[in-house]
Amino acid sequence: MRTFIRIAGALVAAGFLSAAPQAAEKALSIPEYGALPELSPLPQHATACSRVANFLTRAHYRVVSVDEDFALKVADQFISYVDYNRTLFTEDEVREIRKHSDLILSALRSCQLDYPFQIYSNALKKRYVKYRYFIDAATKPIDVSGHDRIETDRREASFISSETGLRGLWDAEIKNEYINQILSGKDDEKARERIRRRYSAALTRLTQTTSEDAFSTFENAFAASIDPHTNYFSPTDSENFNDDLNLSLEGIGAVLSTDDEYTTIVEIMPGSPAERSKKLKAKDRITGVRQEDGSYDDVIGWRLSDVVKKIKGPKGTKVTLDIERGEGANAKSFQVEITRERIRLQDREAKGEVRTAYDGSRIGVISVKSFYTNLHLDIKRELSKLALQKVKAVVIDLRSDGGGLLPEAVDSTGLFIKEGPVVVVRDMAGNEAPQEDRDPAVAYDGPLVVLVNRLSASSSEIMSAALRDYGRAVIVGDTTFGKGTVQQNRPLERIYDLYRDPLGSIHYTIAKFYRVNGGSTQLKGVVPDIAFPSLVDESEYGERTEKNALPWDSIRPVLYTPYLDIDAYLPDLQKRHDKRTGSDPVFRVMREDLARYQKLKAEKYLTVNLEERRALKAEDDAWRLKDANVRLQAMGKEPLKKIDDLPEDFEFADVLLNESVNIAADFARAQHAQIHEAPKPTVFSQFAPPSSSAAAGAEGAVK
């Protein structure tokens, strides 16, 4: 077997890796370099690998040819997983890996896994060297008075040409981490101690790496090279996935993933303790976990399953998370204490309320956080309640709703139309199956507005797109996520297997969604009729930011009958919206916030001079204080003197929902004026139990 790098002895000789730990390090029980495990494929991996390949090449929606070009693609994806920020491998080492794409191809076609395991093992060794370098650096004073800079995002940067160049990157990283500790309130000694302990713990975790970790990483490189929603789940990850589907876990209600050394929040589950904390967001990095008894773990460098075990726990107990948010000059650190609870579907129930528009109109609002079993019955119930309060229009709030059950998207849409197709599902063979609302009853036929944002995805996009295509609703907010694909999960085990250990599972794309007008929600999402200031950077969120996302395409429209020509109402609605919000100070600062974030993000480098960073932090605090005071003034509250005086759990007014209510009032007025007569009574059907067909459809739903 050919090798592409031999690093241990050379790095010791070059001074990158100390031959013996210093006295201060002995107190931290730093594992020796020789404690790193020897990784090799396990007996069951050949079978699991073969079955993964079978699913991905024969059952996946996207047909791929496993050839040399594809092997290079997998190699690049694999390298990105083991060297996420390009601070481990040199340019020559990467070139050597790519030169042996034939060995990657053998791993894909015939499950000869030795070479991928060798790459993973060498990355593990280089990561050990990097962490030891950090610990060594933190045993002595760290000079942050110079004019060095750190590249804030190296995911697409060029690989460094030499080991000396890598050490320069590491020097900038350690200075940046030290500054972050100082700016979070620690003195010099405590900051350096925190770094030493953090990376000592990370080294210990490296020694606990298993062969399953290497296998899982390679198989996921294979899967992600086809599309971003296809994954191999190890046996442990499969168990966690099933826990999530069954909502049987007790914890905080956050979906996590791993980015380089960090555990990152991907999604906050609706109705969960994490959501109710009002402090956590997608993209937040979890760096530490503290239990009620005071025990603490710095989780940088930990495998995801181990971090999850620390965060999960019995109902009623508390856990405190150390969080890092943002990049570069936008970065900040804070703690969040959360009480664990059992996560159940009823915590996500759709909720209705009545709000008053600018003209005094009573407008109903129904918030939908996910598409769970019998959601349509809950929406119907809330519509019945709103009918008793004589609302003039209804807003459906689908913000940050990541989707769920397809039949619920169909049945929920059916509450607002008589009957007809809602979405078309097309499989890999080109078979098209319209999913139809077959119930002619309408729960509500009045003016309707749907509020979405960048995190509205999947079923949310199906419902909002269908209501727009049918001419039933005006869409307001931000362009949605753009996920127009269907996945299913299949175990790799067979009843005749003799392996003692399970094989895991595969989660892969089997179909695409299409609107009734023939277009797809894939990549493009649902574009609002009236756009609001975005609260997220579209270059960071959305299907179009994902590598290897399936393309947008279209099919022939299906037969359906629109109710209204929504386009005819939009000029007047837009004009009234612009008049209200054009000079509104809160809308102004929202636009300015995103523009400032994008400007700072565009600055590729960040200073690692402490005083310059203090100045940047002061500037950021001043900006956030100004922002907060504008919002407080709009709420009729006293301004703050400093940003730290703002309570952590304070909630600002939801100006986007308020403006959606105002647009709904305008829409109701416009419809009334259009027909030149007294408005007919709004039709609300009576709450009724589900039909047997609807119940059967929910049971067979694809998630």
N, C-alpha and C positions, 0 to 999 in steps of 0.2 A: 504494500500500500504506500502510495506516494504521500509526502507531507508537504505543507506549504510554509511552515514556520516552526522553528525550535527556539523557545523564548527564555526559559527559566535561567539557565546559566549565563546567557548573554546579558540579560537584564541585571542580574546581580553584578556582573563585571562592569556594566555601564553605570552603576550607581543608582539605578531606578529602584532596586529592591535591596534593602539592607540585609546583610548576611545574618545578622542576629538582632533581635528586638532590643530596644533601649529599656532602661529600668522602668520608666513611666509606662511603657507599653505592657510590661509583664503584669502590672497591676490590673490591666484590662483583659488579661488572658487572651491575647491575640493568637489565633491559630497559626501554625507554621504553614509555609507554602506547601510542604509535603502532605498536609492534611487534606488537600483538595482531592475529591474522589476521582477514581478512574471510571469513566463512563463508557458503556458499550451496550449495544442493542440487547434487549431481553428476549427470551424465546417467543413471547406472544407478540412482539412488535412486528415481526414479518407478516403474521396473519392480519393484525390490525392495519398495517400499511397497505396490504393488498386490498382489503375491503374498503378502506378510505379511497384508494385510487379507483376502485370499481364504481363507487357512488359518484365521485367527482367527474369521471370521464364518460359515464353511461347514463346517469340519472339527473345530472345538473342541467339547468335551463340553458346555460351557455356551453356550447360544444367547443372543446379545446383540443388541439393536437399536441400531445406530449412529445415535443421534438427538442432540438438543441436550443432554438430561440426561447421556447418556454422554459427550458432548464435554466437559462441565463436569467430569466425573469424571476424564477423561484430562488436562485442563488442571491440575487440582489435583495429580494424580500427577506430571505433568511439572514443576510448580513445586517439588514436594517433592524431586525429583531434582537440580534445579539450585540449590535453596536449602534444603538438607536441614535445617538448624537454624534457619531463618527469621531469618537475620542479614544478608541482602542486600537483599531487596525490602521496600518499605514497604507499608502497608495499601492506600494509594491505587493503587500500582503493581499489586498483586495484583488489586484490584477491576477495574482497567483490562483486565488479561489476561482475566479471567473474562467481562467485558462483550463481548469479541470471541470468544466461544465459536463463533460462526458460522465464523470463520476456522480454528479448531481442527477443526470439523466438516468443512470443505472439505479439510483435510489428511488426515483419516481416510477420507473417501468418495472423493475424486478426486485425492488425493496432491498437492494444492497446498501445498507445504511451506515457502513463504517465511516465513509468520508464525511457525511453531515455530522456524525458524532464527533469526529476529529475537529471539525471547525468549531463546534459548540464547546468542546473541551479547551481548545486554545483560547477562545474568547473568555472562558471562565478564568483561565490563568492570567490573561491580560487584565481582567477586571480585578483580580486579586492584587496584582501589581499596582494598579491605579489606586485602590483603596488604601493599600499600605503606604503609598506615597502621600496620600492625604493625611494619614495618621502621623507620619514622620514630620510633615510640614506643620502640623498643629501642636507639636511638642515644643516649638520655639516661637518667638514673636513673628507675626505675619505683617509684612510691610505693605500697608495700603495707602501710602502717601505719594506713590508715583503716578504715572500717567498711563498705566496699562488699561486695556479694555478686554471685555469678553464678548464673544459673538453670541447673541441672544438665542439664536435658533440655527443649529448646525445640521438639521435633518436632511437638507438638500445641499449642504456645503461640500466642497471637494475634500477628499481624504488627504491627510497630512503626509508629506513625503518622507519624514524621518521620525525616529524615536525622540530625537531632541525637540522636534516640532510638537510632538504629542505632549512632552513634558511642559512646554510653554502653555498649551491649552489647559493642562491640569493646574498649573500655577494660577491662571486666571480664574478657574473654577473654585479653587480653595479660597482665594481672596474674596470672590463674590459670596461664597457661603459664610465666610467670617463676617463680612459686612452685614449680611442679612441677620446674623445672630446679634451683632452689636445694635443694629437699628431696631431689633425687637426687644431691647432693654437689657441685654446681658453685658457684663463687663468683660474685659479681655480674657481673664482666666476662665470664666464660665463659658465664654464663647468657644474657646479652643478646646475645653474639656468636652463640651457638647459635640463638637466635630469628632474628637477622638473616639468618644463612646459610640457615636452614630456609626462610624465606619468600622469600628471593632465589631459591633453587632452585625454589620453587613458582611464582614469577612466570615464570621461564624456561620451565617446563612449560606454563604458560598460553599462551605464545606459540607453542607447538608443537601446540596444539589443531587438530584437523582437522575437515573437514565430516562425516566419518564419525562422529566423536564426537557431533556434534549430531543426526545422523540416528538413530544407535543409541539415544540417550537418549530421543528422542521415540517411536520404535517400541517401546521397552521400557515407556514410560509407557502406551502403547496395550495392550500385552500384560499388564502387571501390573494394569490396570484390569479385566481379565477374571478372572484367578486368579494366585496368587503363584508358581506353578510353570511359568508360560508365559513364554518369553523370545525375544527376537530376538538372534541371535548375529551380530556383524559378521564379515567374512571372517577377521580375526585371531582373534577369540574362537571361531569355528567350528573353526579349526585346533587351538586349545588344547583344545577340548571333545573332539575326536577323539583327541588325544594322551592325554587322561585315560581315554577308553574303551578305548584300545588299550594303556594302561599303558606307553607307549613313552618317557615323559619321564624325565629324570634331574634330581632335585631333592630337596626335603625331604618331599614328601608331604602338602601342606596345600591345601585348597580355599579360594580367596580371593574376596572381593568388595569393592566400594567403598561406603563410607558417608561422604558428604560429602567432606572432604579426606582421609579415612583409608582405607588398605587394611586390611581386617578378615578374620580367619580365620573361615571358615564351618564347616569340618569338618577334622578330622585323619584322614588315611587310615590304616586299620589296618595294622600291621606296618611303617609308614614311619619314616624317621629322625625326623620330627617327633613321632610317637607315642613312640618310644623315648627321646626326650629327657626325657619326663615333666614338661616345663615349659610346654608350650603348650596353650591351650584355645580352644574356640570363643568368639568375641566379642573375642579379643585383637586389638589394633591394632598394625600394623607401622609404625613411624615412621622407621626407618633400616636400611640394609643395608651391612655391611662385608665386603669380600672378603679373601681370604688375603693379598694383596699390600698390605693396609692401606688401599686406596682405600675411600672411604665416600660413600654417597649418603643424604641425608635425603629420604625419599620421600613426605612429606606433600604432598598436592596433585598427585601423579603419577597418570597414567592407569594402570589396572590392568595392562594388557598390558606396560607398561614396568617395573612393579615385578616382575612375574613373570619377565621376562627377567633381572633382576638376581639374583633368588633361585635360578633354575634354573642348572645348570652341570654340568660333567663329574663323573662318579662319582669319589668319593674326595677331592674338594676340599671346603673348609670355607667356610661362610658364617655370619656373626654378625648376628642380628636384634635391633634395638632394639624392645622391646615395651612398650606401655602397656596396663594392665588395670584394669577397673573404672571407676566414675564417682564424681564427688564425693569425699567423704571416704574412699571405698573405693579410690580410684585409686592405682596404684603403677607404677613404671617399672623395667625390668630388661633384661638382655641374655641371649640364648640362642645358643650356638655349636652348629652342626649340621653333620655331615658328609654331603654329598650322596651319594645312592645311586640306582641304577635301581629304580624302583618296579614290582614284579611281583606277580601274583596269588598266587604261592606264599608271599609274605611274609604273607599273610592267613590261611593255613591254620588250620582248626579244630584246637585242641589240647586234649588230655585230661590230667587229673591225678587223684590220689586224695587226699582230705582226710579228716581225722578229726573227727567230730562231738563234741559235749560229752559224749555217753554212750559214746564209744569206737567208734562205728560207722564203718565205712569207706564214704565217699560219693564217687562219681565226679563230676567236674566237667568239662564240655566248654565251652570258650570259643569262641564264634562271632563273628567280627568283621565279616563281610560275607557276602552270598549270592552267591558266585562260582561259575563253572562247576565242576561235579562236587563241590560242597560236600557233598552227601548221601553221597558215597563216603568222604569224609574223616571225617564224623561216624560212619559205619558202621565204619570202621577203628578209630576211637577207642573205640567201644562194645565192639568185640571185645577190645581191650586191657584195658578195664575189667572185662570178664567174667572174665579170667584172675586178677584181683585180688579177685574175690568181693565187689564193692561191694553194699550193701543198697539204694541208691537213686542216682539221677543228677540232677544240676543242670545245666541248659543255661543258660549265661550269655550273654544277648543285649544286655547293656548297651552303649549307644553304637553299636550296629549300625544303620547307616542304611539297610540293605536291599541291593538288587541285583536278581538275576534271579528272576523270578516262578516259573519251573519248579523252581528249586532250593528255594524255599519249599514248594512242593507235595511234591517228592520227599523233602525233609528231614522234613517232617511225617509222610510216609508210613512212615518208619522206626518210628513209634510207634503206628500204627493198622493194621488189617488192610487196608482199602481203603475208598474213599468220597470224596465231595467235600471239598475243603480250603478253597476260596474261590470266590466267584462274581464274575465280571467283567461289568459292564454298560456298554455303549457308549452313545453319544449318541442312538441310535435306540431305546434301551430293550431291545435284545437282551441276554439274560442267558446267559452261558456258564460253567457250573461247571467249575472246574479240579480234576480228580480224581486221587487216588492209585489206580492200577489194579493195583498189586502187592499180593497178599494176604499176602506175607511180612512179618513183624514183626521188626525188629532188636533191640528191647528192649521188654518188656511190664511192667516193674516200676515202683515208685514214682518219680514224676518231678516236679521243681520247675523252673520257668522264671523266671529273674531278669531283669528289665527295668528301664529307667530312662527319663527324659524324652527322651533322645536315641535311643531304640530306635524305628525308623520303618519304614514300608513293609513289606518282606518279613518283618522281625522281628515286626511286628504281625500279619501274616497267620499266621505259624507259632504265635505265642503264643496268639492268639485261637482258632485251630482246635484246639490241644491242650486249651485250657480248655473249649471247647464240646463236645468229645468226651469230657470227663471224664477226660482222661489226665494233666493236670498242674495243680498249684497254681501260680498266678502270684504272684510276690512282687516288691517293689521300688516303683517310682514309676509313675504313669500315663504311658503312652507318648506319642510325639510327636503322633499323630493324622493322619498322612498316608495317606489312603485313595484316592489317585488314581494314574492311569497316564499317563505321558508318552511321546511319541516325538519323534524329531528328523528333520527333512526339509530337504534343501538347497533353496535358492531358485533355483539355476541350472537351465537347460534346455539340452538338447544343441544347440538352434538359436540360442542367444544369441550375439551378436556383441560383447559387452562384453569389453574387455581385462581388466578387474578382476572378481574373483568377487563374488557378491551376498550371501554369508553364508548363514544357515540359520535355521529356526524350530523351537523346542522347545515343544511344546504338549500340553495335557491331552486325552486321547482316551477315557478310561474311568474308572470307579470300582470299588473293591473292596468286597465285602460278605462278612460272616461267614456261616457255614453256618446260623446261627440267624436270619439275616435282617438283623441290625444292621450298621452300617457302622463301620469304624475311623476314618473321616474326622471330624476335629475332636475327638471324644471319646477317641480312642485306645483302648488296652486298660487297663482299670482293674484294679490288682492285688487279689488276694484278701487279702493281708497287706501293708499299706503300710509302707515304710521311710521314714526321714527323707530328704527330698529334698536333693540337693546343688546344685540349680539353682533359680532363681526361675521359677515357672511362668508369670509374667506376661511373661517375656522369651523363653521357649523354648516351641515347640509350634505346631501348625497354627492353633490358635485365636488366636494373637497376630498372624497374618498378615492383612493387608488383603485383602479380596475372596476369602477362602478359600471353597471350595465348601461348601455346608451339609451337615449330617448328615441322613441319611434312612435308610429301611429298605426291604427287599423281603420277599417271602414266604420263609420258611425252606425250605431244601432237605431232602431226606430223608437222615438220617444216624442212626447208632445210638450213643448215649453209652455209655461203658464204666463209669464210676463216677459217683455223685452226690457231686461234690466239696463241695457246700455242707454235706453231713452231717459232713464232717471239719473244717470251718473253725472252729467254736467252740472245740474243744479245741486245735487248732493255734494259734489266736490267743491263747488263754489262756496256753499255754506260752511263746509268743513274748513276750508282755507281761511275764511273770514274769522271763524272762531279761534283757530289755532295759530294763525300767522303771527300774531303778536303775543300769543300766550307764553309767559315766561318759562313754564315748566316744559312745554314742547320745545322751546328754544334750547334750554340746557340739555335736554335729551339728545338733540341733534349735535350740540357742541361736545357732549361727552363722548359720543361714538367717534366724531371727527378727531378729537384729541387722542383717544385710544389708538386709532388707526395711524395717526401721525407718530406717536411714540413707538408703536409696533414696527413702523417702517424704518426706524433707526436701527440698523443692523447690529450696532455695537453699543455696549453699555460700559460706562466707566467703572473701574474697581478702585477708585480713589474714595476713601471714606468721607472726606469733607464734601466732595462733589456729590456723593450719594445722599448725604444729609441735606444738601441744598435741594436735590431732586425730591426727596421725601417731603421737605417743607413746602415745596411748590405743589406737590400732589395733595397734601393736607389742606392747603389754602384753597385749591380748586374744589375739593370735596366739601369743604365748609361752605363755600359760595353756593355750590349746587344744593346742599341740604337746606340752606337758609332760603333759597328761592322756593323750594318745595314747601318748607314750613310756612312761609309767608302766604303762599297760595291756600294753605289749610287754615290760615288765621291764627297761627301759633307764633310764639316769641322766637326770635333768632338765637342761634348758639354763638358763644364766644370762641369756642374751639371745637373741633370735630370730635374729640374724645368725649365730649359731654353728651353726644347722641346715644341714647340707650341702644344696646345691641339688638333688642327685640322690637325696636320701633318700626312701624309700618307706615310708609308714606301713602298718600291717596293714590288710588289706581286710576290715573288720568286716562289711560288707554281704554279701560272699560267704560269710564264716564263718557268719553267721546263716542264710543260705540253706541251707547245709549242715546246720545244726542243725534247721531246719524239715523238710528232706528226711528226716532221721533220725526225727523225730516222725511224719512221714507214713508212713514204712515201718513203724514200730511200730504205728500206728493201723490200717493195712491188715492187718497180721498178727493183731492182736487182733480185728478185725472178722470174719474168716473162722473164728476159733476152731479153728485147726488149724495144723500146721507149714506154714510158707510153702512154696508150690510153687517149684521152681527157676525163677529168672529166665531168660527166654528171650532169648538173644542169637543172631541169625543169623550165619552165617559171612560173612566179607568176600567179596564177589563183584564182578565187573566190571559196569558198567552195562548195562542192557538197551538194545536198539536204540531202543525207543520213548522211553526217558528221554533218551538222547543226542540224539534228534531234537528233543525238546521243548526242550532246553537251547539248541540252535542257533537256534531260532525265538523266543527269549525277548524280551520287551519290557523294557527297563531304564527 
